[in-house]
């Protein structure tokens, strides 16, 4: 009888070990985009991520980890996003039921008449910023108002990519500056800072970035090409909406309830699920014919139609092709590809973390930091890299936040400088990466590919750039010996 083999002791990974899965992933994702273009997130990217999760597992096993240990790391990574997956499914159900209830059609109907095409992009950004600040959630803002604003943009013949960029810019401004935001609280907590001092210190980078983005969106609007959307076309679209739905203020009740629940800090998943169910109820009461048409024949066709809107979305019967394309969306099933992408990304991120590769890359980066500007730049790039490698913004805040604390103290910088940098990069850049939970969510919800809207997510691009510039100029970096109530000092 042979003795069971003892696994080799774990050894610290080399930099080559840590970088190998990441470099292979970059190569495969580039090849995926080359082959499939905008469709690369509908399967090809998932294959690349899962293959590289396997590569990371093999490299980890080479360094002494068992397969079960690496598998546990991948499962742990996937487990971290179960909450996000539930929210995604709830948002899909909410979109479908809110179209059935006439909520989204009513927002489009009134929005087309109120919002001027010349100021639409800037107005969308401001509206989403106000709502995001009030409820502390970029996801909820984009999944509700964002969907309606995308519909209005389509009706006005405006660019969906710029509209998505404006929605995301506003939603992330509100999320970042809201004391109700999860990421804002995480960034303050991981650096042991007071929440409101953290928010106040973020004004130095956040307000200039938002102001520049607003000016740019205003210029985009003033020079906007509205394509073939003539006043007659808009009137035709409004008529088609009225023909299919009972447009009224009553249809806005689900939106009012959802915003109230979010403001009262009810957790996101029950808030969205209740919002979806209330949408179904409003649809059954005020849009009974629409619900019955969606459900087909039978005495319970209306209930069947409402149920259908939750799992497979709304299917418009309008003869107007623009309206039909605008409103045929939603349902939990519309989020399944996004969930596939997120699970694949988190399996890769979990394997990288369990093998110690993420920590090794961060430590290598820290060893080359010599100046304050270099430290801020390294923090921004590390957070962006974590968003790409780990696929989750919380990991992009927590891991660098934990590892860079000592380096900031050594450079004589207060923890508030670190927490601001984490938000300027870890929170903000997550939406620019297609396989990150945030990038995948926004793409699925707004209906625009991540790489398509990314150049117009101006606020999300400007924040990390300003953080780096401030670091090299030593501008508004709070010194380590500042008192808790001190203003950031130059």
C-alpha distance (Angstrom), angle and dihedral (degrees) to the residues before:
residue distance angle dihedral
X1 . . .
X2 3.79 . .
X3 3.77 122.3 .
X4 3.84 115.7 -114.4
X5 3.76 112.0 -100.5
X6 3.77 115.6 -106.4
X7 3.80 111.8 -132.4
X8 3.80 114.1 -118.0
X9 3.79 115.9 -100.7
X10 3.78 116.2 -93.7
X11 3.78 114.7 -100.3
X12 3.77 131.3 -162.4
X13 3.81 110.3 -93.4
X14 3.77 119.3 -116.3
X15 3.77 120.5 -124.8
X16 3.81 88.9 -107.3
X17 3.81 89.6 54.4
X18 3.79 90.9 51.1
X19 3.79 95.6 46.0
X20 3.82 98.5 43.2
X21 3.84 97.8 78.8
X22 3.81 90.6 42.2
X23 3.80 94.1 50.7
X24 3.79 91.8 46.9
X25 3.82 89.0 49.8
X26 3.81 91.7 52.0
X27 3.80 90.3 50.4
X28 3.82 93.9 47.9
X29 3.81 93.8 45.6
X30 3.80 90.3 49.7
X31 3.80 89.7 50.6
X32 3.81 89.7 47.5
X33 3.81 91.7 54.7
X34 3.82 90.5 45.3
X35 3.82 91.8 53.1
X36 3.80 101.3 36.9
X37 3.81 107.7 18.9
X38 3.80 113.7 -167.7
X39 3.83 90.2 2.0
X40 3.81 92.8 62.0
X41 3.83 92.0 101.8
X42 3.81 91.3 58.1
X43 3.80 96.2 78.5
X44 3.81 111.9 -43.6
X45 3.82 94.8 76.9
X46 3.79 90.4 47.7
X47 3.79 90.3 55.4
X48 3.81 90.8 49.9
X49 3.81 92.2 50.1
X50 3.81 94.4 48.1
X51 3.80 92.5 46.3
X52 3.80 90.1 51.8
X53 3.78 91.0 47.0
X54 3.79 84.5 59.3
X55 3.81 91.1 48.5
X56 3.82 90.3 50.9
X57 3.81 89.7 49.3
X58 3.81 91.9 51.3
X59 3.81 91.4 48.6
X60 3.80 88.9 49.1
X61 3.80 91.0 51.0
X62 3.79 88.9 51.0
X63 3.80 87.2 59.2
X64 3.80 94.3 51.7
X65 3.80 104.5 -85.8
X66 3.79 117.0 132.0
X67 3.79 122.5 -125.6
X68 3.81 89.5 -113.8
X69 3.80 89.7 54.4
X70 3.81 92.4 50.8
X71 3.80 91.2 44.8
X72 3.80 89.2 51.3
X73 3.81 88.9 52.4
X74 3.80 91.4 53.2
X75 3.80 92.1 47.0
X76 3.80 90.1 48.1
X77 3.81 89.8 52.5
X78 3.79 91.2 50.2
X79 3.79 90.0 46.7
X80 3.78 90.6 58.8
X81 3.81 91.2 66.6
X82 3.80 100.4 45.7
X83 3.80 88.1 102.4
X84 3.80 90.7 52.2
X85 3.82 90.2 48.3
X86 3.80 91.5 54.1
X87 3.80 89.4 49.6
X88 3.80 90.7 50.2
X89 3.80 91.5 52.7
X90 3.80 90.9 46.8
X91 3.81 91.5 50.4
X92 3.80 90.5 51.2
X93 3.80 90.3 51.7
X94 3.80 91.0 45.4
X95 3.81 93.9 53.3
X96 3.81 92.1 50.1
X97 3.81 94.9 46.8
X98 3.81 93.9 43.3
X99 3.79 90.9 55.3
X100 3.80 89.3 49.2
X101 3.82 90.2 49.3
X102 3.80 91.5 51.1
X103 3.81 91.4 -116.6
X104 3.80 96.7 121.8
X105 3.84 93.4 37.8
X106 3.83 89.5 51.2
X107 3.81 91.9 49.8
X108 3.79 89.2 50.1
X109 3.82 92.1 45.8
X110 3.79 95.0 51.5
X111 3.79 94.2 35.5
X112 3.80 94.1 55.5
X113 3.81 89.3 55.4
X114 3.81 97.1 43.1
X115 3.80 103.9 38.6
X116 3.79 117.5 72.5
X117 3.82 115.4 -140.1
X118 3.82 89.6 -131.3
X119 3.80 92.9 58.7
X120 3.78 99.1 26.9
X121 3.82 98.9 105.9
X122 3.81 94.5 47.7
X123 3.82 91.9 43.2
X124 3.81 91.3 50.2
X125 3.78 90.2 51.9
X126 3.81 92.7 49.8
X127 3.82 94.2 45.5
X128 3.80 92.1 51.0
X129 3.82 90.8 45.5
X130 3.81 91.9 54.4
X131 3.79 93.8 46.7
X132 3.82 92.8 43.3
X133 3.80 90.3 50.9
X134 3.80 90.8 49.4
X135 3.80 97.3 49.7
X136 3.82 102.5 23.6
X137 3.80 96.3 -132.1
X138 3.80 127.2 109.6
X139 3.81 90.1 -175.1
X140 3.81 94.8 55.7
X141 3.80 91.4 44.4
X142 3.81 92.8 51.8
X143 3.81 93.4 41.5
X144 3.80 92.9 55.3
X145 3.80 115.9 22.3
X146 3.80 91.7 20.2
X147 3.80 92.5 59.8
X148 3.81 91.1 50.1
X149 3.81 92.7 46.8
X150 3.80 90.1 51.7
X151 3.80 87.9 53.6
X152 3.79 92.1 49.4
X153 3.81 90.3 49.5
X154 3.78 89.5 53.4
X155 3.79 91.5 50.2
X156 3.81 91.6 49.9
X157 3.79 93.1 46.6
X158 3.80 92.8 -116.2
X159 3.79 127.8 148.1
X160 3.82 113.4 -81.5
X161 3.82 90.5 -156.7
X162 3.83 94.0 55.4
X163 3.81 90.9 42.5
X164 3.79 91.0 52.5
X165 3.81 89.3 48.1
X166 3.82 90.7 51.7
X167 3.82 92.7 47.3
X168 3.80 92.2 48.6
X169 3.81 93.3 44.8
X170 3.80 91.8 52.5
X171 3.80 95.1 41.2
X172 3.81 92.8 50.6
X173 3.79 92.7 46.2
X174 3.80 89.3 55.1
X175 3.80 93.3 43.2
X176 3.79 92.8 48.6
X177 3.81 95.6 49.3
X178 3.80 98.5 39.7
X179 3.83 120.3 101.2
X180 3.81 86.2 -148.3
X181 3.82 92.9 63.0
X182 3.80 119.4 110.4
X183 3.80 94.0 -145.2
X184 3.81 92.9 48.3
X185 3.80 90.4 53.1
X186 3.82 92.2 44.9
X187 3.82 93.0 51.7
X188 3.82 91.4 50.0
X189 3.80 92.8 45.2
X190 3.82 97.9 47.4
X191 3.82 89.9 53.2
X192 3.85 94.1 40.8
X193 3.81 94.0 -120.2
X194 3.79 132.5 144.0
X195 3.81 109.1 -98.1
X196 3.80 97.4 -131.3
X197 3.80 94.1 43.8
X198 3.79 86.5 51.9
X199 3.82 91.4 51.7
X200 3.81 92.2 46.7
X201 3.80 91.6 50.0
X202 3.81 90.7 51.6
X203 3.80 90.8 62.0
X204 3.81 89.9 80.6
X205 3.79 93.2 68.3
X206 3.80 101.3 20.3
X207 3.80 101.0 56.2
X208 3.84 96.8 48.5
X209 3.81 90.8 46.6
X210 3.81 91.7 49.7
X211 3.81 92.7 45.9
X212 3.81 92.5 51.2
X213 3.80 90.7 46.9
X214 3.82 91.3 51.1
X215 3.80 92.0 51.1
X216 3.80 90.0 49.9
X217 3.82 92.6 49.0
X218 3.80 89.9 48.8
X219 3.80 89.8 52.8
X220 3.81 90.8 47.2
X221 3.80 88.6 53.0
X222 3.79 95.8 47.4
X223 3.80 90.1 52.7
X224 3.82 95.5 36.3
X225 3.76 120.9 140.8
X226 3.81 106.1 -141.0
X227 3.78 90.7 -167.2
X228 3.79 114.0 -152.5
X229 3.82 96.8 -19.9
X230 3.82 101.8 125.0
X231 3.84 124.4 174.1
X232 3.79 87.8 -102.0
X233 3.80 91.0 54.5
X234 3.79 90.9 50.5
X235 3.80 91.4 49.5
X236 3.79 89.1 50.2
X237 3.80 90.5 50.9
X238 3.82 92.2 49.1
X239 3.77 89.7 50.0
X240 3.80 91.6 50.6
X241 3.81 90.3 51.4
X242 3.80 91.2 50.9
X243 3.78 90.7 47.9
X244 3.81 93.6 55.1
X245 3.83 99.8 35.0
X246 3.80 140.3 33.1
X247 3.78 96.3 -117.6
X248 3.82 109.8 -151.7
X249 3.78 144.8 131.9
X250 3.82 88.0 -104.1
X251 3.80 88.2 70.3
X252 3.82 88.1 64.4
X253 3.83 92.8 65.6
X254 3.83 94.0 96.5
X255 3.83 89.7 54.5
X256 3.81 92.6 48.7
X257 3.81 91.2 48.9
X258 3.79 93.2 48.0
X259 3.81 93.7 49.4
X260 3.81 90.1 48.1
X261 3.81 92.6 50.7
X262 3.80 91.8 47.0
X263 3.81 90.3 48.7
X264 3.81 88.6 51.4
X265 3.82 87.5 54.9
X266 3.79 96.1 -114.7
X267 3.84 105.1 165.2
X268 3.79 115.3 -91.4
X269 3.82 100.1 -115.0
X270 3.83 98.1 53.6
X271 3.81 89.9 40.0
X272 3.80 92.4 55.8
X273 3.81 94.4 40.4
X274 3.81 92.4 50.4
X275 3.81 88.8 46.3
X276 3.82 89.3 53.9
X277 3.82 93.1 48.6
X278 3.81 91.9 47.5
X279 3.80 86.9 51.3
X280 3.79 89.3 55.6
X281 3.81 90.7 49.4
X282 3.80 92.3 50.0
X283 3.79 88.9 47.7
X284 3.79 93.0 52.1
X285 3.82 91.9 48.3
X286 3.80 102.5 39.5
X287 3.82 102.5 21.3
X288 3.83 102.3 37.1
X289 3.82 95.3 144.1
X290 3.80 91.5 50.4
X291 3.80 91.2 49.5
X292 3.83 91.9 48.3
X293 3.80 91.6 49.1
X294 3.80 89.6 52.8
X295 3.82 91.5 47.8
X296 3.80 98.4 46.8
X297 3.79 125.0 -147.5
X298 3.79 128.5 -7.1
X299 3.80 140.3 69.3
X300 3.81 92.3 -80.8
X301 3.81 95.7 43.9
X302 3.82 92.2 123.8
X303 3.79 93.4 54.7
X304 3.79 89.7 45.0
X305 3.81 90.1 52.0
X306 3.79 92.5 50.6
X307 3.80 89.3 49.5
X308 3.79 89.8 48.6
X309 3.81 91.7 53.8
X310 3.80 89.5 57.1
X311 3.79 97.6 54.3
X312 3.81 104.5 26.2
X313 3.79 104.5 18.7
X314 3.77 132.7 -126.2
X315 3.81 123.3 -45.3
X316 3.78 113.3 -157.2
X317 3.81 120.5 -139.9
X318 3.81 94.2 -163.8
X319 3.79 118.1 134.0
X320 3.81 86.9 -144.7
X321 3.79 103.9 94.2
X322 3.80 93.3 -153.7
X323 3.80 92.6 53.5
X324 3.79 92.0 44.6
X325 3.81 91.4 52.4
X326 3.81 91.2 43.3
X327 3.79 96.1 53.6
X328 3.80 104.9 31.4
X329 3.78 97.8 94.4
X330 3.78 146.2 86.2
X331 3.78 133.0 65.9
X332 3.78 130.1 124.6
X333 3.80 90.0 -87.8
X334 3.81 90.5 64.7
X335 3.82 88.9 65.7
X336 3.80 98.2 51.6
X337 3.81 95.7 92.5
X338 3.79 89.9 49.8
X339 3.80 90.4 50.8
X340 3.82 89.3 50.6
X341 3.79 89.3 53.1
X342 3.81 93.3 48.1
X343 3.82 93.8 48.2
X344 3.81 90.6 50.2
X345 3.81 91.9 48.9
X346 3.78 93.6 48.0
X347 3.81 92.0 48.6
X348 3.80 87.8 57.0
X349 3.80 92.7 44.4
X350 3.80 91.9 47.7
X351 3.79 92.3 51.7
X352 3.81 91.5 48.1
X353 3.79 92.0 50.5
X354 3.82 96.1 44.9
X355 3.82 91.5 50.1
X356 3.82 89.5 52.5
X357 3.79 92.5 -117.8
X358 3.81 96.5 127.0
X359 3.79 91.9 51.3
X360 3.79 91.1 46.9
X361 3.82 92.2 53.5
X362 3.82 91.9 48.2
X363 3.81 92.5 48.7
X364 3.79 91.1 49.7
X365 3.80 89.3 51.3
X366 3.81 91.8 50.1
X367 3.79 92.7 50.7
X368 3.80 89.9 63.8
X369 3.80 98.1 49.2
X370 3.81 113.2 112.1
X371 3.84 106.3 156.2
X372 3.80 139.4 37.5
X373 3.79 89.8 -109.4
X374 3.78 90.0 51.2
X375 3.81 90.9 48.8
X376 3.81 93.8 51.8
X377 3.81 91.0 45.0
X378 3.81 91.3 48.8
X379 3.81 90.8 49.8
X380 3.81 92.5 50.6
X381 3.81 93.3 46.9
X382 3.81 92.1 44.8
X383 3.80 91.9 51.7
X384 3.80 90.3 48.4
X385 3.79 89.9 47.9
X386 3.80 90.8 49.5
X387 3.78 89.9 51.9
X388 3.80 88.2 53.8
X389 3.81 98.1 40.4
X390 3.80 100.7 36.8
X391 3.81 97.2 31.6
X392 3.80 94.8 -141.9
X393 3.81 131.3 92.5
X394 3.80 93.9 -145.9
X395 3.79 90.7 60.5
X396 3.81 88.4 45.7
X397 3.81 88.5 57.8
X398 3.79 102.1 37.1
X399 3.81 102.4 43.7
X400 3.84 97.5 47.2
X401 3.81 90.0 38.1
X402 3.77 91.0 57.0
X403 3.79 95.3 43.2
X404 3.82 100.3 42.6
X405 3.83 97.5 48.9
X406 3.79 94.2 90.6
X407 3.81 93.0 45.1
X408 3.81 92.0 53.7
X409 3.80 90.6 49.7
X410 3.82 90.8 49.6
X411 3.81 89.4 54.3
X412 3.81 90.5 51.0
X413 3.82 94.6 -109.3
X414 3.79 125.4 142.2
X415 3.80 119.0 -121.5
X416 3.80 88.9 -111.6
X417 3.81 88.9 70.5
X418 3.80 88.5 55.2
X419 3.81 95.2 46.5
X420 3.81 90.7 50.0
X421 3.79 91.5 49.8
X422 3.81 91.0 48.9
X423 3.79 90.0 55.1
X424 3.81 93.3 43.2
X425 3.79 89.7 56.4
X426 3.80 114.9 12.4
X427 3.81 96.2 45.2
X428 3.77 99.3 32.3
X429 3.83 103.9 43.9
X430 3.81 96.0 48.0
X431 3.79 91.1 87.5
X432 3.82 92.2 56.6
X433 3.84 93.9 66.3
X434 3.84 116.5 79.2
X435 3.82 96.8 -147.3
X436 3.79 95.9 43.2
X437 3.80 113.3 102.9
X438 3.82 90.3 -113.6
X439 3.80 96.9 45.6
X440 3.79 91.7 46.7
X441 3.81 91.7 47.9
X442 3.79 95.7 49.6
X443 3.79 92.5 46.1
X444 3.80 92.2 50.8
X445 3.80 95.0 42.9
X446 3.81 99.5 43.8
X447 3.81 95.5 34.8
X448 3.81 95.6 -127.3
X449 3.81 124.7 115.1
X450 3.80 114.0 -110.5
X451 3.80 95.2 -121.4
X452 3.81 88.6 49.2
X453 3.81 96.7 55.5
X454 3.83 96.4 31.7
X455 3.86 96.3 85.8
X456 3.82 88.4 55.3
X457 3.81 97.6 46.2
X458 3.78 84.3 95.8
X459 3.80 98.3 165.9
X460 3.80 90.1 52.9
X461 3.80 91.5 51.0
X462 3.80 96.4 43.9
X463 3.82 98.8 49.7
X464 3.82 96.9 64.9
X465 3.81 91.2 41.3
X466 3.81 91.2 53.2
X467 3.81 90.4 46.5
X468 3.82 90.0 55.4
X469 3.81 92.6 45.1
X470 3.81 91.7 50.0
X471 3.79 89.6 50.4
X472 3.79 95.0 54.0
X473 3.81 91.6 44.5
X474 3.84 91.9 45.6
X475 3.80 84.9 -128.8
X476 3.83 119.9 162.3
X477 3.81 94.2 -11.7
X478 3.79 108.7 150.5
X479 3.84 112.7 -131.8
X480 3.79 120.1 -123.6
X481 3.80 94.0 -116.4
X482 3.85 94.0 53.7
X483 3.77 114.3 125.1
X484 3.78 118.9 -115.3
X485 3.79 92.0 -101.8
X486 3.80 97.1 42.2
X487 3.74 120.3 122.0
X488 3.82 114.8 -118.6
X489 3.79 106.7 -85.6
X490 3.76 129.5 -144.5
